[in-house]
Amino acid sequence: MKQLLFVLVAITLFSCKDDSKVEEAVAKIPIEFKVERFDQIFYQSKPEDLNKIKAQYPFFFPAGNPDSIWVNKLKNPLLKELYKEVQIKYPTLGPVESDMEKMFAYVQYYFPKYKTPRVITLISEVDTEAKAFYVDSLALVSLDCYLGKDHRFYVDFPEYKKAELEENQILPNLVSTFCYGKIAPPTDRTLLSAMIYYGKELYVKDKLIPFYSDAVKIGYTETQLKFCQANEYYMWSNLVENKLLFDSNPKNELRFIKPAPFSKFYLEIDNQTPGRVGQWLGWQIVRSYMENNDDVTLEQLLAMDAKTIFDNSKYKPKKQ
């Protein structure tokens, strides 16, 4: 027992030292960027300003669309109201911009070839499928999708969807889209492969936004996170005992991976579970793998297949 305790303490100390080295290196990386408030530029403009704005932001104006479309948007009372609410919530982006600066420094540390992107805010007419994008040299944030879960514009949304519309989800959403194309796609349709795919994405959040809590990274409440931590052994055992890990039934992703009000173990306790527990479990597998294979780089991890990660993770949650 004493020997085991010594090993655990040693691992913790080495981990803290490694984290400190990373923080020191990241702090020395100069980051310069300016958030461009396209939402303000567009909705404060006049029809005669359109050509100038289109030249500055051509990617927001698809070729072939007449100017009347944009003029009508400027006059639309509902969009004016949406713009007003965005300005009330975000007169400036001080805290968000500060967090972005830290995130971009971590991006350059772990992915040196990626330079700080052009950052633009906009209004997407509450298109929740296009909340935030971070691809190569461009990062877009639809501020109307982050007004807070209790905002009146979201009254008809289900509760689990409302949780995604908080300000603290801007950076986690940006990191999710940054991962597109960087994480190797699953080589099969098993539940385990999907779990580890999203586990990798969440592990990238560990690295790029380490200053956020685990609950914020995955979009859970603290209560939901504590449920997963307290019931990790039981959730994992259920998947193992029911032979679901290597099952390719697409319904399994709906039960445990996709956004939902709760996960579906088909037990009485289901309505107490958060959705996406498969993602959370996959995260713990990836973390366990990296703790036991500290010579593996982040980019190597993202390219690795799920079976290799699982087989070498030594993942075995303990009964509490």
C-alpha positions as CSV (number, residue, x, y, z in Angstrom):
1,M,0.0,0.0,0.0
2,K,2.8,2.4,0.9
3,Q,4.6,1.7,-2.4
4,L,1.4,2.3,-4.3
5,L,0.9,5.6,-2.5
6,F,4.5,6.6,-3.3
7,V,3.9,5.9,-7.0
8,L,0.7,8.0,-7.0
9,V,2.4,10.9,-5.3
10,A,5.4,10.8,-7.7
11,I,3.1,10.8,-10.7
12,T,1.2,13.8,-9.3
13,L,4.4,15.7,-8.7
14,F,5.9,15.0,-12.1
15,S,2.5,16.0,-13.7
16,C,2.5,19.3,-11.8
17,K,6.1,20.0,-12.9
18,D,5.2,19.3,-16.5
19,D,2.2,21.5,-16.4
20,S,4.3,24.3,-14.9
21,K,6.8,24.0,-17.7
22,V,4.0,24.2,-20.3
23,E,2.5,27.3,-18.6
24,E,5.9,29.0,-18.5
25,A,6.4,28.3,-22.2
26,V,2.9,29.4,-23.2
27,A,3.3,32.7,-21.2
28,K,6.2,33.6,-23.5
29,I,4.3,33.2,-26.7
30,P,3.2,36.6,-28.1
31,I,-0.4,36.8,-29.3
32,E,-1.8,39.7,-31.2
33,F,-5.3,39.8,-32.6
34,K,-8.3,42.0,-32.6
35,V,-11.9,40.9,-32.5
36,E,-13.8,42.3,-35.5
37,R,-17.4,43.1,-34.6
38,F,-19.1,42.4,-37.9
39,D,-22.4,42.3,-36.0
40,Q,-21.9,46.0,-35.2
41,I,-20.5,46.9,-38.5
42,F,-23.4,45.4,-40.5
43,Y,-26.3,46.5,-38.3
44,Q,-25.0,50.0,-37.8
45,S,-24.6,50.5,-41.6
46,K,-26.8,52.0,-44.2
47,P,-27.7,50.4,-47.6
48,E,-25.2,52.6,-49.4
49,D,-22.4,51.1,-47.2
50,L,-23.0,47.6,-48.5
51,N,-20.4,47.5,-51.3
52,K,-17.7,48.6,-48.8
53,I,-18.7,46.0,-46.3
54,K,-19.0,43.3,-49.0
55,A,-15.4,44.0,-50.1
56,Q,-14.2,43.7,-46.5
57,Y,-16.1,40.5,-45.7
58,P,-16.8,38.8,-49.0
59,F,-17.3,35.3,-47.3
60,F,-20.5,36.6,-45.7
61,F,-22.1,37.6,-49.0
62,P,-22.6,34.7,-51.4
63,A,-22.2,35.6,-55.1
64,G,-25.5,35.9,-56.9
65,N,-27.6,37.2,-54.0
66,P,-29.1,40.6,-54.7
67,D,-28.4,43.5,-52.4
68,S,-32.1,43.6,-51.5
69,I,-31.6,40.5,-49.3
70,W,-29.1,42.4,-47.1
71,V,-31.2,45.7,-47.2
72,N,-34.2,43.7,-45.9
73,K,-32.1,42.3,-43.1
74,L,-31.1,45.8,-42.0
75,K,-34.8,46.8,-41.9
76,N,-36.1,43.6,-40.3
77,P,-37.5,44.5,-36.9
78,L,-36.9,41.0,-35.5
79,L,-33.2,41.1,-36.5
80,K,-33.0,44.6,-35.1
81,E,-34.3,43.3,-31.8
82,L,-31.8,40.4,-31.9
83,Y,-28.9,42.9,-32.6
84,K,-30.1,45.0,-29.6
85,E,-30.0,42.0,-27.3
86,V,-26.5,41.0,-28.5
87,Q,-25.3,44.6,-27.7
88,I,-26.8,44.5,-24.2
89,K,-25.1,41.2,-23.5
90,Y,-21.8,41.9,-25.3
91,P,-21.1,45.7,-25.5
92,T,-17.5,44.5,-25.4
93,L,-15.8,41.1,-25.4
94,G,-13.3,41.8,-22.6
95,P,-13.4,38.5,-20.7
96,V,-14.0,36.3,-23.8
97,E,-11.2,38.1,-25.6
98,S,-8.8,37.6,-22.7
99,D,-9.6,33.8,-22.7
100,M,-9.2,33.7,-26.5
101,E,-5.7,35.2,-26.1
102,K,-4.7,32.4,-23.7
103,M,-6.3,29.7,-25.9
104,F,-4.5,30.9,-29.0
105,A,-1.2,30.8,-27.1
106,Y,-1.9,27.1,-26.2
107,V,-2.8,26.4,-29.8
108,Q,0.6,27.8,-31.0
109,Y,2.4,25.7,-28.3
110,Y,0.8,22.4,-29.3
111,F,0.2,23.1,-33.0
112,P,3.1,25.5,-34.0
113,K,2.1,25.7,-37.7
114,Y,-1.3,27.3,-36.8
115,K,-1.0,31.1,-36.4
116,T,-3.5,33.3,-34.6
117,P,-6.7,33.5,-36.7
118,R,-8.8,36.4,-37.8
119,V,-11.6,36.6,-35.2
120,I,-15.0,37.9,-36.3
121,T,-18.3,38.1,-34.4
122,L,-21.6,38.0,-36.1
123,I,-25.3,37.3,-35.8
124,S,-26.5,34.1,-37.4
125,E,-30.2,34.5,-36.6
126,V,-29.8,31.9,-33.7
127,D,-28.5,29.2,-36.0
128,T,-27.4,26.8,-33.3
129,E,-25.7,24.6,-35.8
130,A,-23.3,27.5,-36.7
131,K,-22.5,28.9,-33.2
132,A,-18.8,29.0,-33.6
133,F,-16.1,27.9,-36.1
134,Y,-12.4,27.9,-35.9
135,V,-10.8,26.6,-39.1
136,D,-7.2,27.5,-40.1
137,S,-6.9,31.3,-40.2
138,L,-10.5,32.2,-39.4
139,A,-12.6,32.0,-36.2
140,L,-16.3,33.0,-36.2
141,V,-18.5,33.5,-33.2
142,S,-22.3,33.9,-33.5
143,L,-23.0,36.0,-30.4
144,D,-26.7,35.6,-30.7
145,C,-26.2,31.9,-29.8
146,Y,-24.6,32.8,-26.5
147,L,-27.1,35.1,-24.7
148,G,-27.5,32.7,-21.8
149,K,-29.8,29.7,-21.3
150,D,-32.6,31.7,-19.7
151,H,-32.8,34.3,-22.5
152,R,-36.3,34.8,-23.8
153,F,-35.2,34.1,-27.4
154,Y,-34.5,30.5,-26.3
155,V,-37.7,29.8,-24.5
156,D,-38.8,27.0,-27.0
157,F,-35.5,25.2,-26.8
158,P,-35.2,22.0,-24.8
159,E,-33.3,22.4,-21.6
160,Y,-30.3,20.3,-22.7
161,K,-30.0,22.6,-25.8
162,K,-30.2,25.8,-23.7
163,A,-27.1,24.7,-21.7
164,E,-25.1,25.1,-24.9
165,L,-26.1,28.7,-25.3
166,E,-24.0,30.1,-22.4
167,E,-21.1,32.5,-22.8
168,N,-18.7,30.0,-21.3
169,Q,-19.4,27.6,-24.2
170,I,-17.8,29.9,-26.8
171,L,-14.2,28.6,-26.4
172,P,-15.2,25.0,-26.0
173,N,-17.2,25.2,-29.2
174,L,-14.3,26.9,-31.0
175,V,-11.9,24.1,-29.9
176,S,-14.4,21.4,-31.1
177,T,-14.4,22.9,-34.6
178,F,-10.6,23.4,-34.5
179,C,-10.4,19.6,-34.0
180,Y,-12.1,19.0,-37.4
181,G,-9.7,17.1,-39.6
182,K,-7.1,16.8,-36.9
183,I,-8.6,13.8,-35.1
184,A,-8.5,10.6,-37.2
185,P,-12.0,9.4,-38.0
186,P,-13.1,6.2,-36.4
187,T,-12.1,3.1,-38.3
188,D,-15.3,1.3,-37.4
189,R,-18.9,2.0,-36.1
190,T,-18.4,0.6,-32.6
191,L,-19.6,2.5,-29.6
192,L,-16.0,2.4,-28.2
193,S,-14.6,4.1,-31.3
194,A,-17.1,6.9,-31.0
195,M,-16.4,7.3,-27.3
196,I,-12.7,7.6,-27.9
197,Y,-13.1,10.0,-30.8
198,Y,-15.0,12.4,-28.6
199,G,-12.6,11.6,-25.8
200,K,-9.8,12.9,-27.9
201,E,-11.7,16.1,-28.6
202,L,-12.2,16.7,-24.9
203,Y,-8.6,15.9,-24.2
204,V,-7.7,18.6,-26.7
205,K,-9.8,21.0,-24.6
206,D,-7.7,19.9,-21.6
207,K,-4.7,21.2,-23.4
208,L,-6.0,24.3,-25.2
209,I,-8.3,25.6,-22.5
210,P,-6.9,24.2,-19.2
211,F,-8.1,27.3,-17.4
212,Y,-11.7,26.1,-17.8
213,S,-13.3,23.5,-15.5
214,D,-14.1,20.0,-16.7
215,A,-17.9,20.8,-16.5
216,V,-17.5,23.8,-18.8
217,K,-15.3,21.8,-21.3
218,I,-18.0,19.2,-21.8
219,G,-20.9,21.5,-21.3
220,Y,-22.2,19.9,-18.1
221,T,-23.4,21.5,-14.9
222,E,-21.3,20.7,-11.8
223,T,-24.1,18.4,-10.6
224,Q,-24.0,16.4,-13.9
225,L,-20.2,16.1,-13.7
226,K,-20.3,14.9,-10.1
227,F,-22.9,12.3,-11.2
228,C,-20.5,10.9,-13.8
229,Q,-17.6,10.9,-11.4
230,A,-19.7,9.1,-8.7
231,N,-21.1,6.6,-11.1
232,E,-18.2,6.0,-13.5
233,Y,-17.7,2.4,-12.3
234,Y,-21.4,1.5,-12.7
235,M,-21.8,3.2,-16.1
236,W,-18.7,1.5,-17.4
237,S,-19.7,-1.9,-16.0
238,N,-23.1,-1.6,-17.7
239,L,-21.5,-1.1,-21.1
240,V,-19.2,-4.0,-20.5
241,E,-21.8,-6.4,-19.2
242,N,-24.2,-5.6,-22.0
243,K,-21.4,-6.1,-24.6
244,L,-22.1,-2.6,-26.0
245,L,-18.5,-1.4,-26.4
246,F,-17.8,-3.3,-29.6
247,D,-21.4,-3.2,-30.8
248,S,-21.9,-1.4,-34.1
249,N,-25.6,-0.6,-33.7
250,P,-26.0,3.1,-34.6
251,K,-28.6,3.4,-31.9
252,N,-25.8,3.2,-29.3
253,E,-24.5,6.6,-30.4
254,L,-28.0,8.1,-29.9
255,R,-28.1,6.5,-26.4
256,F,-24.7,7.6,-25.2
257,I,-22.9,10.0,-27.5
258,K,-25.3,12.4,-29.2
259,P,-26.7,15.4,-27.3
260,A,-29.8,14.4,-25.4
261,P,-31.6,15.2,-22.2
262,F,-30.2,12.1,-20.6
263,S,-28.4,8.9,-21.5
264,K,-30.3,5.7,-22.1
265,F,-29.1,2.7,-20.1
266,Y,-32.8,1.5,-20.0
267,L,-32.7,1.7,-16.2
268,E,-34.9,3.6,-13.7
269,I,-32.0,5.9,-13.0
270,D,-31.8,7.1,-16.6
271,N,-33.5,10.5,-16.0
272,Q,-30.8,11.3,-13.5
273,T,-28.0,10.9,-16.0
274,P,-26.7,13.6,-18.2
275,G,-26.6,13.1,-22.0
276,R,-23.4,12.2,-23.8
277,V,-22.0,10.0,-21.0
278,G,-20.2,8.0,-23.7
279,Q,-18.2,11.1,-24.5
280,W,-17.3,11.6,-20.9
281,L,-16.2,8.0,-20.4
282,G,-14.2,8.2,-23.6
283,W,-12.5,11.2,-22.2
284,Q,-11.4,9.3,-19.1
285,I,-10.0,6.5,-21.3
286,V,-7.9,9.0,-23.3
287,R,-6.7,10.6,-20.1
288,S,-5.7,7.3,-18.7
289,Y,-3.9,6.4,-21.9
290,M,-1.9,9.7,-21.9
291,E,-1.1,9.3,-18.1
292,N,0.4,5.8,-18.9
293,N,2.1,6.8,-22.1
294,D,3.7,10.1,-21.5
295,D,6.0,9.8,-24.5
296,V,3.1,10.2,-26.9
297,T,2.6,13.7,-28.3
298,L,-0.8,15.3,-28.7
299,E,-0.7,15.0,-32.5
300,Q,0.3,11.4,-32.3
301,L,-2.7,10.7,-30.0
302,L,-5.1,12.4,-32.4
303,A,-3.9,10.1,-35.3
304,M,-4.0,6.9,-33.2
305,D,-6.8,4.3,-33.6
306,A,-9.3,3.7,-30.8
307,K,-8.2,0.1,-30.2
308,T,-4.6,1.0,-29.6
309,I,-5.6,3.7,-27.2
310,F,-8.0,1.4,-25.3
311,D,-5.7,-1.6,-25.2
312,N,-2.9,0.5,-23.7
313,S,-4.9,2.8,-21.5
314,K,-5.0,0.6,-18.4
315,Y,-8.5,2.2,-17.9
316,K,-10.3,0.5,-15.0
317,P,-12.6,2.7,-13.0
318,K,-12.8,1.9,-9.3
319,K,-16.0,1.2,-7.4
320,Q,-16.8,4.0,-5.0
